[in-house]
Amino acid sequence: MPLNDDHYFKQYFLELGALCWRNGLALSPGNIHQKLAEQNKLHYESRVA
């Protein structure tokens, strides 16, 4: 995986507030939420504070 390579990992850039890499990976709250939703791995609490 390219992100295991320190040299590649350090080549990140910011796009609209998200950490991104040339391979298309984008770490943003919206992106993470979308990926988890696609995999049915989101869990919702019935009560909120």
mmCIF entry with sequence, helices, sheets and N, C-alpha, C, O atoms, coordinates in Angstrom:
data_MODEL
# 
_entry.id   MODEL 
# 
_entity.id                         1 
_entity.type                       polymer 
_entity.pdbx_number_of_molecules   1 
# 
_entity_poly.entity_id                      1 
_entity_poly.type                           'polypeptide(L)' 
_entity_poly.nstd_linkage                   no 
_entity_poly.nstd_monomer                   no 
_entity_poly.pdbx_seq_one_letter_code       MPLNDDHYFKQYFLELGALCWRNGLALSPGNIHQKLAEQNKLHYESRVA 
_entity_poly.pdbx_seq_one_letter_code_can   MPLNDDHYFKQYFLELGALCWRNGLALSPGNIHQKLAEQNKLHYESRVA 
_entity_poly.pdbx_strand_id                 A 
# 
loop_
_entity_poly_seq.entity_id 
_entity_poly_seq.num 
_entity_poly_seq.mon_id 
_entity_poly_seq.hetero 
1 1  MET n 
1 2  PRO n 
1 3  LEU n 
1 4  ASN n 
1 5  ASP n 
1 6  ASP n 
1 7  HIS n 
1 8  TYR n 
1 9  PHE n 
1 10 LYS n 
1 11 GLN n 
1 12 TYR n 
1 13 PHE n 
1 14 LEU n 
1 15 GLU n 
1 16 LEU n 
1 17 GLY n 
1 18 ALA n 
1 19 LEU n 
1 20 CYS n 
1 21 TRP n 
1 22 ARG n 
1 23 ASN n 
1 24 GLY n 
1 25 LEU n 
1 26 ALA n 
1 27 LEU n 
1 28 SER n 
1 29 PRO n 
1 30 GLY n 
1 31 ASN n 
1 32 ILE n 
1 33 HIS n 
1 34 GLN n 
1 35 LYS n 
1 36 LEU n 
1 37 ALA n 
1 38 GLU n 
1 39 GLN n 
1 40 ASN n 
1 41 LYS n 
1 42 LEU n 
1 43 HIS n 
1 44 TYR n 
1 45 GLU n 
1 46 SER n 
1 47 ARG n 
1 48 VAL n 
1 49 ALA n 
# 
_struct_asym.id          A 
_struct_asym.entity_id   1 
# 
loop_
_struct_conf.conf_type_id 
_struct_conf.id 
_struct_conf.pdbx_PDB_helix_id 
_struct_conf.beg_label_comp_id 
_struct_conf.beg_label_asym_id 
_struct_conf.beg_label_seq_id 
_struct_conf.pdbx_beg_PDB_ins_code 
_struct_conf.end_label_comp_id 
_struct_conf.end_label_asym_id 
_struct_conf.end_label_seq_id 
_struct_conf.pdbx_end_PDB_ins_code 
_struct_conf.beg_auth_comp_id 
_struct_conf.beg_auth_asym_id 
_struct_conf.beg_auth_seq_id 
_struct_conf.end_auth_comp_id 
_struct_conf.end_auth_asym_id 
_struct_conf.end_auth_seq_id 
_struct_conf.pdbx_PDB_helix_class 
_struct_conf.details 
_struct_conf.pdbx_PDB_helix_length 
HELX_P HELX_P1 AA1 PRO A 2  ? ASN A 4  ? PRO A 2  ASN A 4  5 ? 3  
HELX_P HELX_P2 AA2 ASP A 6  ? PHE A 9  ? ASP A 6  PHE A 9  1 ? 4  
HELX_P HELX_P3 AA3 PRO A 29 ? GLU A 38 ? PRO A 29 GLU A 38 1 ? 10 
# 
_struct_conf_type.id          HELX_P 
_struct_conf_type.criteria    ? 
_struct_conf_type.reference   ? 
# 
_struct_sheet.id               AA1 
_struct_sheet.type             ? 
_struct_sheet.number_strands   3 
_struct_sheet.details          ? 
# 
loop_
_struct_sheet_order.sheet_id 
_struct_sheet_order.range_id_1 
_struct_sheet_order.range_id_2 
_struct_sheet_order.offset 
_struct_sheet_order.sense 
AA1 1 2 ? anti-parallel 
AA1 2 3 ? anti-parallel 
# 
loop_
_struct_sheet_range.sheet_id 
_struct_sheet_range.id 
_struct_sheet_range.beg_label_comp_id 
_struct_sheet_range.beg_label_asym_id 
_struct_sheet_range.beg_label_seq_id 
_struct_sheet_range.pdbx_beg_PDB_ins_code 
_struct_sheet_range.end_label_comp_id 
_struct_sheet_range.end_label_asym_id 
_struct_sheet_range.end_label_seq_id 
_struct_sheet_range.pdbx_end_PDB_ins_code 
_struct_sheet_range.beg_auth_comp_id 
_struct_sheet_range.beg_auth_asym_id 
_struct_sheet_range.beg_auth_seq_id 
_struct_sheet_range.end_auth_comp_id 
_struct_sheet_range.end_auth_asym_id 
_struct_sheet_range.end_auth_seq_id 
AA1 1 PHE A 13 ? GLU A 15 ? PHE A 13 GLU A 15 
AA1 2 ALA A 18 ? CYS A 20 ? ALA A 18 CYS A 20 
AA1 3 ALA A 26 ? LEU A 27 ? ALA A 26 LEU A 27 
# 
loop_
_atom_site.group_PDB 
_atom_site.id 
_atom_site.type_symbol 
_atom_site.label_atom_id 
_atom_site.label_alt_id 
_atom_site.label_comp_id 
_atom_site.label_asym_id 
_atom_site.label_entity_id 
_atom_site.label_seq_id 
_atom_site.pdbx_PDB_ins_code 
_atom_site.Cartn_x 
_atom_site.Cartn_y 
_atom_site.Cartn_z 
_atom_site.occupancy 
_atom_site.B_iso_or_equiv 
_atom_site.pdbx_formal_charge 
_atom_site.auth_seq_id 
_atom_site.auth_comp_id 
_atom_site.auth_asym_id 
_atom_site.auth_atom_id 
_atom_site.pdbx_PDB_model_num 
ATOM 1   N N  . MET A 1 1  ? 0.860   -1.187 0.000  1.00 0.00 ? 1  MET A N  1 
ATOM 2   C CA . MET A 1 1  ? 0.000   0.000  0.000  1.00 0.00 ? 1  MET A CA 1 
ATOM 3   C C  . MET A 1 1  ? 0.897   1.237  0.000  1.00 0.00 ? 1  MET A C  1 
ATOM 4   O O  . MET A 1 1  ? 1.819   1.335  0.809  1.00 0.00 ? 1  MET A O  1 
ATOM 5   N N  . PRO A 1 2  ? 0.631   2.176  -0.898 1.00 0.00 ? 2  PRO A N  1 
ATOM 6   C CA . PRO A 1 2  ? 1.498   3.350  -1.007 1.00 0.00 ? 2  PRO A CA 1 
ATOM 7   C C  . PRO A 1 2  ? 1.575   4.184  0.273  1.00 0.00 ? 2  PRO A C  1 
ATOM 8   O O  . PRO A 1 2  ? 2.607   4.799  0.544  1.00 0.00 ? 2  PRO A O  1 
ATOM 9   N N  . LEU A 1 3  ? 0.496   4.213  1.065  1.00 0.00 ? 3  LEU A N  1 
ATOM 10  C CA . LEU A 1 3  ? 0.529   5.063  2.258  1.00 0.00 ? 3  LEU A CA 1 
ATOM 11  C C  . LEU A 1 3  ? 1.426   4.497  3.354  1.00 0.00 ? 3  LEU A C  1 
ATOM 12  O O  . LEU A 1 3  ? 1.720   5.199  4.321  1.00 0.00 ? 3  LEU A O  1 
ATOM 13  N N  . ASN A 1 4  ? 1.867   3.249  3.228  1.00 0.00 ? 4  ASN A N  1 
ATOM 14  C CA . ASN A 1 4  ? 2.826   2.678  4.171  1.00 0.00 ? 4  ASN A CA 1 
ATOM 15  C C  . ASN A 1 4  ? 4.235   3.194  3.903  1.00 0.00 ? 4  ASN A C  1 
ATOM 16  O O  . ASN A 1 4  ? 5.118   3.053  4.748  1.00 0.00 ? 4  ASN A O  1 
ATOM 17  N N  . ASP A 1 5  ? 4.447   3.786  2.745  1.00 0.00 ? 5  ASP A N  1 
ATOM 18  C CA . ASP A 1 5  ? 5.739   4.344  2.359  1.00 0.00 ? 5  ASP A CA 1 
ATOM 19  C C  . ASP A 1 5  ? 5.815   5.789  2.857  1.00 0.00 ? 5  ASP A C  1 
ATOM 20  O O  . ASP A 1 5  ? 5.031   6.640  2.438  1.00 0.00 ? 5  ASP A O  1 
ATOM 21  N N  . ASP A 1 6  ? 6.770   6.057  3.755  1.00 0.00 ? 6  ASP A N  1 
ATOM 22  C CA . ASP A 1 6  ? 6.894   7.406  4.342  1.00 0.00 ? 6  ASP A CA 1 
ATOM 23  C C  . ASP A 1 6  ? 6.995   8.489  3.281  1.00 0.00 ? 6  ASP A C  1 
ATOM 24  O O  . ASP A 1 6  ? 6.352   9.532  3.397  1.00 0.00 ? 6  ASP A O  1 
ATOM 25  N N  . HIS A 1 7  ? 7.796   8.253  2.250  1.00 0.00 ? 7  HIS A N  1 
ATOM 26  C CA . HIS A 1 7  ? 7.973   9.262  1.201  1.00 0.00 ? 7  HIS A CA 1 
ATOM 27  C C  . HIS A 1 7  ? 6.634   9.569  0.517  1.00 0.00 ? 7  HIS A C  1 
ATOM 28  O O  . HIS A 1 7  ? 6.298   10.734 0.306  1.00 0.00 ? 7  HIS A O  1 
ATOM 29  N N  . TYR A 1 8  ? 5.882   8.537  0.176  1.00 0.00 ? 8  TYR A N  1 
ATOM 30  C CA . TYR A 1 8  ? 4.577   8.736  -0.470 1.00 0.00 ? 8  TYR A CA 1 
ATOM 31  C C  . TYR A 1 8  ? 3.599   9.397  0.494  1.00 0.00 ? 8  TYR A C  1 
ATOM 32  O O  . TYR A 1 8  ? 2.879   10.319 0.110  1.00 0.00 ? 8  TYR A O  1 
ATOM 33  N N  . PHE A 1 9  ? 3.566   8.937  1.737  1.00 0.00 ? 9  PHE A N  1 
ATOM 34  C CA . PHE A 1 9  ? 2.632   9.477  2.730  1.00 0.00 ? 9  PHE A CA 1 
ATOM 35  C C  . PHE A 1 9  ? 2.816   10.977 2.906  1.00 0.00 ? 9  PHE A C  1 
ATOM 36  O O  . PHE A 1 9  ? 1.840   11.712 3.056  1.00 0.00 ? 9  PHE A O  1 
ATOM 37  N N  . LYS A 1 10 ? 4.057   11.428 2.887  1.00 0.00 ? 10 LYS A N  1 
ATOM 38  C CA . LYS A 1 10 ? 4.352   12.851 3.099  1.00 0.00 ? 10 LYS A CA 1 
ATOM 39  C C  . LYS A 1 10 ? 3.968   13.721 1.915  1.00 0.00 ? 10 LYS A C  1 
ATOM 40  O O  . LYS A 1 10 ? 4.097   14.943 1.983  1.00 0.00 ? 10 LYS A O  1 
ATOM 41  N N  . GLN A 1 11 ? 3.501   13.119 0.833  1.00 0.00 ? 11 GLN A N  1 
ATOM 42  C CA . GLN A 1 11 ? 3.105   13.891 -0.348 1.00 0.00 ? 11 GLN A CA 1 
ATOM 43  C C  . GLN A 1 11 ? 1.614   14.234 -0.337 1.00 0.00 ? 11 GLN A C  1 
ATOM 44  O O  . GLN A 1 11 ? 1.012   14.427 -1.394 1.00 0.00 ? 11 GLN A O  1 
ATOM 45  N N  . TYR A 1 12 ? 1.025   14.309 0.843  1.00 0.00 ? 12 TYR A N  1 
ATOM 46  C CA . TYR A 1 12 ? -0.391  14.660 0.951  1.00 0.00 ? 12 TYR A CA 1 
ATOM 47  C C  . TYR A 1 12 ? -0.608  16.105 0.533  1.00 0.00 ? 12 TYR A C  1 
ATOM 48  O O  . TYR A 1 12 ? 0.333   16.896 0.460  1.00 0.00 ? 12 TYR A O  1 
ATOM 49  N N  . PHE A 1 13 ? -1.846  16.428 0.264  1.00 0.00 ? 13 PHE A N  1 
ATOM 50  C CA . PHE A 1 13 ? -2.230  17.808 -0.005 1.00 0.00 ? 13 PHE A CA 1 
ATOM 51  C C  . PHE A 1 13 ? -3.629  18.015 0.564  1.00 0.00 ? 13 PHE A C  1 
ATOM 52  O O  . PHE A 1 13 ? -4.356  17.053 0.815  1.00 0.00 ? 13 PHE A O  1 
ATOM 53  N N  . LEU A 1 14 ? -3.993  19.252 0.761  1.00 0.00 ? 14 LEU A N  1 
ATOM 54  C CA . LEU A 1 14 ? -5.320  19.580 1.275  1.00 0.00 ? 14 LEU A CA 1 
ATOM 55  C C  . LEU A 1 14 ? -6.219  20.010 0.123  1.00 0.00 ? 14 LEU A C  1 
ATOM 56  O O  . LEU A 1 14 ? -5.830  20.806 -0.732 1.00 0.00 ? 14 LEU A O  1 
ATOM 57  N N  . GLU A 1 15 ? -7.415  19.470 0.125  1.00 0.00 ? 15 GLU A N  1 
ATOM 58  C CA . GLU A 1 15 ? -8.409  19.868 -0.868 1.00 0.00 ? 15 GLU A CA 1 
ATOM 59  C C  . GLU A 1 15 ? -9.734  20.039 -0.149 1.00 0.00 ? 15 GLU A C  1 
ATOM 60  O O  . GLU A 1 15 ? -10.299 19.071 0.361  1.00 0.00 ? 15 GLU A O  1 
ATOM 61  N N  . LEU A 1 16 ? -10.228 21.258 -0.108 1.00 0.00 ? 16 LEU A N  1 
ATOM 62  C CA . LEU A 1 16 ? -11.475 21.581 0.585  1.00 0.00 ? 16 LEU A CA 1 
ATOM 63  C C  . LEU A 1 16 ? -11.460 21.086 2.035  1.00 0.00 ? 16 LEU A C  1 
ATOM 64  O O  . LEU A 1 16 ? -12.481 20.637 2.556  1.00 0.00 ? 16 LEU A O  1 
ATOM 65  N N  . GLY A 1 17 ? -10.299 21.173 2.678  1.00 0.00 ? 17 GLY A N  1 
ATOM 66  C CA . GLY A 1 17 ? -10.170 20.804 4.080  1.00 0.00 ? 17 GLY A CA 1 
ATOM 67  C C  . GLY A 1 17 ? -9.926  19.332 4.341  1.00 0.00 ? 17 GLY A C  1 
ATOM 68  O O  . GLY A 1 17 ? -9.823  18.927 5.499  1.00 0.00 ? 17 GLY A O  1 
ATOM 69  N N  . ALA A 1 18 ? -9.831  18.518 3.301  1.00 0.00 ? 18 ALA A N  1 
ATOM 70  C CA . ALA A 1 18 ? -9.605  17.076 3.465  1.00 0.00 ? 18 ALA A CA 1 
ATOM 71  C C  . ALA A 1 18 ? -8.162  16.744 3.118  1.00 0.00 ? 18 ALA A C  1 
ATOM 72  O O  . ALA A 1 18 ? -7.582  17.331 2.204  1.00 0.00 ? 18 ALA A O  1 
ATOM 73  N N  . LEU A 1 19 ? -7.584  15.794 3.860  1.00 0.00 ? 19 LEU A N  1 
ATOM 74  C CA . LEU A 1 19 ? -6.265  15.278 3.507  1.00 0.00 ? 19 LEU A CA 1 
ATOM 75  C C  . LEU A 1 19 ? -6.422  14.376 2.299  1.00 0.00 ? 19 LEU A C  1 
ATOM 76  O O  . LEU A 1 19 ? -7.279  13.493 2.294  1.00 0.00 ? 19 LEU A O  1 
ATOM 77  N N  . CYS A 1 20 ? -5.602  14.586 1.270  1.00 0.00 ? 20 CYS A N  1 
ATOM 78  C CA . CYS A 1 20 ? -5.715  13.808 0.033  1.00 0.00 ? 20 CYS A CA 1 
ATOM 79  C C  . CYS A 1 20 ? -4.346  13.333 -0.426 1.00 0.00 ? 20 CYS A C  1 
ATOM 80  O O  . CYS A 1 20 ? -3.314  13.918 -0.099 1.00 0.00 ? 20 CYS A O  1 
ATOM 81  N N  . TRP A 1 21 ? -4.376  12.242 -1.203 1.00 0.00 ? 21 TRP A N  1 
ATOM 82  C CA . TRP A 1 21 ? -3.172  11.715 -1.830 1.00 0.00 ? 21 TRP A CA 1 
ATOM 83  C C  . TRP A 1 21 ? -3.457  11.493 -3.296 1.00 0.00 ? 21 TRP A C  1 
ATOM 84  O O  . TRP A 1 21 ? -4.615  11.430 -3.706 1.00 0.00 ? 21 TRP A O  1 
ATOM 85  N N  . ARG A 1 22 ? -2.398  11.375 -4.096 1.00 0.00 ? 22 ARG A N  1 
ATOM 86  C CA . ARG A 1 22 ? -2.523  11.233 -5.548 1.00 0.00 ? 22 ARG A CA 1 
ATOM 87  C C  . ARG A 1 22 ? -3.271  9.970  -5.956 1.00 0.00 ? 22 ARG A C  1 
ATOM 88  O O  . ARG A 1 22 ? -3.792  9.904  -7.069 1.00 0.00 ? 22 ARG A O  1 
ATOM 89  N N  . ASN A 1 23 ? -3.338  8.966  -5.084 1.00 0.00 ? 23 ASN A N  1 
ATOM 90  C CA . ASN A 1 23 ? -4.038  7.729  -5.438 1.00 0.00 ? 23 ASN A CA 1 
ATOM 91  C C  . ASN A 1 23 ? -5.554  7.846  -5.270 1.00 0.00 ? 23 ASN A C  1 
ATOM 92  O O  . ASN A 1 23 ? -6.275  6.873  -5.491 1.00 0.00 ? 23 ASN A O  1 
ATOM 93  N N  . GLY A 1 24 ? -6.047  9.031  -4.880 1.00 0.00 ? 24 GLY A N  1 
ATOM 94  C CA . GLY A 1 24 ? -7.482  9.256  -4.776 1.00 0.00 ? 24 GLY A CA 1 
ATOM 95  C C  . GLY A 1 24 ? -8.050  9.153  -3.371 1.00 0.00 ? 24 GLY A C  1 
ATOM 96  O O  . GLY A 1 24 ? -9.224  9.453  -3.155 1.00 0.00 ? 24 GLY A O  1 
ATOM 97  N N  . LEU A 1 25 ? -7.232  8.732  -2.414 1.00 0.00 ? 25 LEU A N  1 
ATOM 98  C CA . LEU A 1 25 ? -7.705  8.643  -1.032 1.00 0.00 ? 25 LEU A CA 1 
ATOM 99  C C  . LEU A 1 25 ? -7.917  10.042 -0.479 1.00 0.00 ? 25 LEU A C  1 
ATOM 100 O O  . LEU A 1 25 ? -7.049  10.907 -0.602 1.00 0.00 ? 25 LEU A O  1 
ATOM 101 N N  . ALA A 1 26 ? -9.074  10.258 0.128  1.00 0.00 ? 26 ALA A N  1 
ATOM 102 C CA . ALA A 1 26 ? -9.395  11.543 0.753  1.00 0.00 ? 26 ALA A CA 1 
ATOM 103 C C  . ALA A 1 26 ? -9.938  11.264 2.144  1.00 0.00 ? 26 ALA A C  1 
ATOM 104 O O  . ALA A 1 26 ? -10.941 10.567 2.296  1.00 0.00 ? 26 ALA A O  1 
ATOM 105 N N  . LEU A 1 27 ? -9.283  11.801 3.150  1.00 0.00 ? 27 LEU A N  1 
ATOM 106 C CA . LEU A 1 27 ? -9.726  11.615 4.528  1.00 0.00 ? 27 LEU A CA 1 
ATOM 107 C C  . LEU A 1 27 ? -10.452 12.868 4.993  1.00 0.00 ? 27 LEU A C  1 
ATOM 108 O O  . LEU A 1 27 ? -9.835  13.840 5.429  1.00 0.00 ? 27 LEU A O  1 
ATOM 109 N N  . SER A 1 28 ? -11.761 12.822 4.892  1.00 0.00 ? 28 SER A N  1 
ATOM 110 C CA . SER A 1 28 ? -12.607 13.909 5.371  1.00 0.00 ? 28 SER A CA 1 
ATOM 111 C C  . SER A 1 28 ? -13.770 13.262 6.108  1.00 0.00 ? 28 SER A C  1 
ATOM 112 O O  . SER A 1 28 ? -14.085 12.102 5.846  1.00 0.00 ? 28 SER A O  1 
ATOM 113 N N  . PRO A 1 29 ? -14.414 13.979 7.019  1.00 0.00 ? 29 PRO A N  1 
ATOM 114 C CA . PRO A 1 29 ? -15.557 13.394 7.724  1.00 0.00 ? 29 PRO A CA 1 
ATOM 115 C C  . PRO A 1 29 ? -16.628 12.892 6.769  1.00 0.00 ? 29 PRO A C  1 
ATOM 116 O O  . PRO A 1 29 ? -17.181 11.812 6.978  1.00 0.00 ? 29 PRO A O  1 
ATOM 117 N N  . GLY A 1 30 ? -16.929 13.652 5.729  1.00 0.00 ? 30 GLY A N  1 
ATOM 118 C CA . GLY A 1 30 ? -17.955 13.242 4.778  1.00 0.00 ? 30 GLY A CA 1 
ATOM 119 C C  . GLY A 1 30 ? -17.580 11.984 4.019  1.00 0.00 ? 30 GLY A C  1 
ATOM 120 O O  . GLY A 1 30 ? -18.418 11.110 3.797  1.00 0.00 ? 30 GLY A O  1 
ATOM 121 N N  . ASN A 1 31 ? -16.318 11.894 3.621  1.00 0.00 ? 31 ASN A N  1 
ATOM 122 C CA . ASN A 1 31 ? -15.845 10.722 2.886  1.00 0.00 ? 31 ASN A CA 1 
ATOM 123 C C  . ASN A 1 31 ? -15.877 9.481  3.765  1.00 0.00 ? 31 ASN A C  1 
ATOM 124 O O  . ASN A 1 31 ? -16.320 8.420  3.324  1.00 0.00 ? 31 ASN A O  1 
ATOM 125 N N  . ILE A 1 32 ? -15.418 9.601  4.990  1.00 0.00 ? 32 ILE A N  1 
ATOM 126 C CA . ILE A 1 32 ? -15.428 8.473  5.924  1.00 0.00 ? 32 ILE A CA 1 
ATOM 127 C C  . ILE A 1 32 ? -16.862 8.030  6.197  1.00 0.00 ? 32 ILE A C  1 
ATOM 128 O O  . ILE A 1 32 ? -17.140 6.832  6.224  1.00 0.00 ? 32 ILE A O  1 
ATOM 129 N N  . HIS A 1 33 ? -17.777 8.984  6.400  1.00 0.00 ? 33 HIS A N  1 
ATOM 130 C CA . HIS A 1 33 ? -19.185 8.663  6.635  1.00 0.00 ? 33 HIS A CA 1 
ATOM 131 C C  . HIS A 1 33 ? -19.768 7.911  5.439  1.00 0.00 ? 33 HIS A C  1 
ATOM 132 O O  . HIS A 1 33 ? -20.463 6.910  5.609  1.00 0.00 ? 33 HIS A O  1 
ATOM 133 N N  . GLN A 1 34 ? -19.482 8.397  4.234  1.00 0.00 ? 34 GLN A N  1 
ATOM 134 C CA . GLN A 1 34 ? -19.996 7.752  3.027  1.00 0.00 ? 34 GLN A CA 1 
ATOM 135 C C  . GLN A 1 34 ? -19.488 6.317  2.913  1.00 0.00 ? 34 GLN A C  1 
ATOM 136 O O  . GLN A 1 34 ? -20.266 5.408  2.625  1.00 0.00 ? 34 GLN A O  1 
ATOM 137 N N  . LYS A 1 35 ? -18.184 6.105  3.136  1.00 0.00 ? 35 LYS A N  1 
ATOM 138 C CA . LYS A 1 35 ? -17.616 4.755  3.031  1.00 0.00 ? 35 LYS A CA 1 
ATOM 139 C C  . LYS A 1 35 ? -18.239 3.813  4.059  1.00 0.00 ? 35 LYS A C  1 
ATOM 140 O O  . LYS A 1 35 ? -18.545 2.665  3.739  1.00 0.00 ? 35 LYS A O  1 
ATOM 141 N N  . LEU A 1 36 ? -18.428 4.288  5.285  1.00 0.00 ? 36 LEU A N  1 
ATOM 142 C CA . LEU A 1 36 ? -19.040 3.453  6.318  1.00 0.00 ? 36 LEU A CA 1 
ATOM 143 C C  . LEU A 1 36 ? -20.501 3.151  5.984  1.00 0.00 ? 36 LEU A C  1 
ATOM 144 O O  . LEU A 1 36 ? -20.971 2.036  6.211  1.00 0.00 ? 36 LEU A O  1 
ATOM 145 N N  . ALA A 1 37 ? -21.214 4.130  5.452  1.00 0.00 ? 37 ALA A N  1 
ATOM 146 C CA . ALA A 1 37 ? -22.616 3.923  5.079  1.00 0.00 ? 37 ALA A CA 1 
ATOM 147 C C  . ALA A 1 37 ? -22.723 2.885  3.963  1.00 0.00 ? 37 ALA A C  1 
ATOM 148 O O  . ALA A 1 37 ? -23.612 2.033  3.992  1.00 0.00 ? 37 ALA A O  1 
ATOM 149 N N  . GLU A 1 38 ? -21.824 2.951  2.985  1.00 0.00 ? 38 GLU A N  1 
ATOM 150 C CA . GLU A 1 38 ? -21.832 1.991  1.882  1.00 0.00 ? 38 GLU A CA 1 
ATOM 151 C C  . GLU A 1 38 ? -21.604 0.562  2.381  1.00 0.00 ? 38 GLU A C  1 
ATOM 152 O O  . GLU A 1 38 ? -22.081 -0.395 1.769  1.00 0.00 ? 38 GLU A O  1 
ATOM 153 N N  . GLN A 1 39 ? -20.883 0.420  3.481  1.00 0.00 ? 39 GLN A N  1 
ATOM 154 C CA . GLN A 1 39 ? -20.576 -0.904 4.029  1.00 0.00 ? 39 GLN A CA 1 
ATOM 155 C C  . GLN A 1 39 ? -21.525 -1.294 5.161  1.00 0.00 ? 39 GLN A C  1 
ATOM 156 O O  . GLN A 1 39 ? -21.308 -2.303 5.833  1.00 0.00 ? 39 GLN A O  1 
ATOM 157 N N  . ASN A 1 40 ? -22.579 -0.498 5.373  1.00 0.00 ? 40 ASN A N  1 
ATOM 158 C CA . ASN A 1 40 ? -23.539 -0.734 6.457  1.00 0.00 ? 40 ASN A CA 1 
ATOM 159 C C  . ASN A 1 40 ? -22.857 -0.879 7.818  1.00 0.00 ? 40 ASN A C  1 
ATOM 160 O O  . ASN A 1 40 ? -23.213 -1.747 8.615  1.00 0.00 ? 40 ASN A O  1 
ATOM 161 N N  . LYS A 1 41 ? -21.883 -0.024 8.067  1.00 0.00 ? 41 LYS A N  1 
ATOM 162 C CA . LYS A 1 41 ? -21.139 -0.090 9.320  1.00 0.00 ? 41 LYS A CA 1 
ATOM 163 C C  . LYS A 1 41 ? -21.416 1.099  10.235 1.00 0.00 ? 41 LYS A C  1 
ATOM 164 O O  . LYS A 1 41 ? -20.714 1.299  11.226 1.00 0.00 ? 41 LYS A O  1 
ATOM 165 N N  . LEU A 1 42 ? -22.437 1.887  9.904  1.00 0.00 ? 42 LEU A N  1 
ATOM 166 C CA . LEU A 1 42 ? -22.804 3.010  10.768 1.00 0.00 ? 42 LEU A CA 1 
ATOM 167 C C  . LEU A 1 42 ? -23.796 2.531  11.815 1.00 0.00 ? 42 LEU A C  1 
ATOM 168 O O  . LEU A 1 42 ? -24.687 1.733  11.524 1.00 0.00 ? 42 LEU A O  1 
ATOM 169 N N  . HIS A 1 43 ? -23.635 3.019  13.018 1.00 0.00 ? 43 HIS A N  1 
ATOM 170 C CA . HIS A 1 43 ? -24.546 2.685  14.110 1.00 0.00 ? 43 HIS A CA 1 
ATOM 171 C C  . HIS A 1 43 ? -25.068 3.991  14.691 1.00 0.00 ? 43 HIS A C  1 
ATOM 172 O O  . HIS A 1 43 ? -24.292 4.891  15.012 1.00 0.00 ? 43 HIS A O  1 
ATOM 173 N N  . TYR A 1 44 ? -26.363 4.087  14.822 1.00 0.00 ? 44 TYR A N  1 
ATOM 174 C CA . TYR A 1 44 ? -26.990 5.306  15.320 1.00 0.00 ? 44 TYR A CA 1 
ATOM 175 C C  . TYR A 1 44 ? -27.573 5.065  16.702 1.00 0.00 ? 44 TYR A C  1 
ATOM 176 O O  . TYR A 1 44 ? -28.152 4.014  16.977 1.00 0.00 ? 44 TYR A O  1 
ATOM 177 N N  . GLU A 1 45 ? -27.412 6.045  17.555 1.00 0.00 ? 45 GLU A N  1 
ATOM 178 C CA . GLU A 1 45 ? -28.026 6.018  18.880 1.00 0.00 ? 45 GLU A CA 1 
ATOM 179 C C  . GLU A 1 45 ? -29.438 6.562  18.752 1.00 0.00 ? 45 GLU A C  1 
ATOM 180 O O  . GLU A 1 45 ? -29.665 7.521  18.015 1.00 0.00 ? 45 GLU A O  1 
ATOM 181 N N  . SER A 1 46 ? -30.382 5.971  19.452 1.00 0.00 ? 46 SER A N  1 
ATOM 182 C CA . SER A 1 46 ? -31.749 6.451  19.378 1.00 0.00 ? 46 SER A CA 1 
ATOM 183 C C  . SER A 1 46 ? -31.934 7.740  20.184 1.00 0.00 ? 46 SER A C  1 
ATOM 184 O O  . SER A 1 46 ? -32.868 8.501  19.931 1.00 0.00 ? 46 SER A O  1 
ATOM 185 N N  . ARG A 1 47 ? -31.063 7.980  21.135 1.00 0.00 ? 47 ARG A N  1 
ATOM 186 C CA . ARG A 1 47 ? -31.135 9.211  21.937 1.00 0.00 ? 47 ARG A CA 1 
ATOM 187 C C  . ARG A 1 47 ? -29.931 10.086 21.641 1.00 0.00 ? 47 ARG A C  1 
ATOM 188 O O  . ARG A 1 47 ? -28.814 9.592  21.483 1.00 0.00 ? 47 ARG A O  1 
ATOM 189 N N  . VAL A 1 48 ? -30.161 11.365 21.568 1.00 0.00 ? 48 VAL A N  1 
ATOM 190 C CA . VAL A 1 48 ? -29.062 12.312 21.396 1.00 0.00 ? 48 VAL A CA 1 
ATOM 191 C C  . VAL A 1 48 ? -29.103 13.309 22.529 1.00 0.00 ? 48 VAL A C  1 
ATOM 192 O O  . VAL A 1 48 ? -30.167 13.573 23.088 1.00 0.00 ? 48 VAL A O  1 
ATOM 193 N N  . ALA A 1 49 ? -27.981 13.853 22.868 1.00 0.00 ? 49 ALA A N  1 
ATOM 194 C CA . ALA A 1 49 ? -27.901 14.795 23.985 1.00 0.00 ? 49 ALA A CA 1 
ATOM 195 C C  . ALA A 1 49 ? -28.444 16.140 23.618 1.00 0.00 ? 49 ALA A C  1 
ATOM 196 O O  . ALA A 1 49 ? -28.450 17.050 24.447 1.00 0.00 ? 49 ALA A O  1 
# 
